[in-house]
Structures are given as structure tokens and as C-alpha cells.
């Protein structure tokens, strides 16, 4: 279902939760296989540990982390 979606970070900011530094990541997912004038975008945000965020950025894995979050949310019961 989400295989054709491309995810990008649209913005992010630091927050402190329970004394721990985290990053709120806002994102957009766009269906790359959509027909013209028939697009379904996925917008949202989630919190992740600050160091995990920076490591994902260094490794070029932030789009994958975002996709994993979205898929997990869609599969949640």
C-alpha cells in the first residue's frame, strides 16, 4: 500500500519530554504512482529520540524512519 510513497521531512524542532531531548519531525508522503489530479498525500508528525534523528540524517535513513512510523500507525489496532 505504501510502497509507492516518497516521504520527506518538511520541518522539525527540538522538544523536551520527561527531561529527555527529542525531535518532533513533521513530514509529507506523496504517492508517486498517482494519476494526474488524483493524489493522496500523507502529512503528519511524530517524536523520536534526538540522537536517533541525527544518526538517521547522517545515514540518509530519515525517509525510511518516517515511512516505518506511518506504516506502523496504519497497521495499529
Secondary structure as UniProt FT lines:
FT   TURN            3..4
FT   STRAND          5..17
FT   TURN            18..19
FT   STRAND          20..31
FT   TURN            32..33
FT   TURN            36..37
FT   STRAND          41..49
FT   HELIX           50..59
FT   HELIX           62..75
//
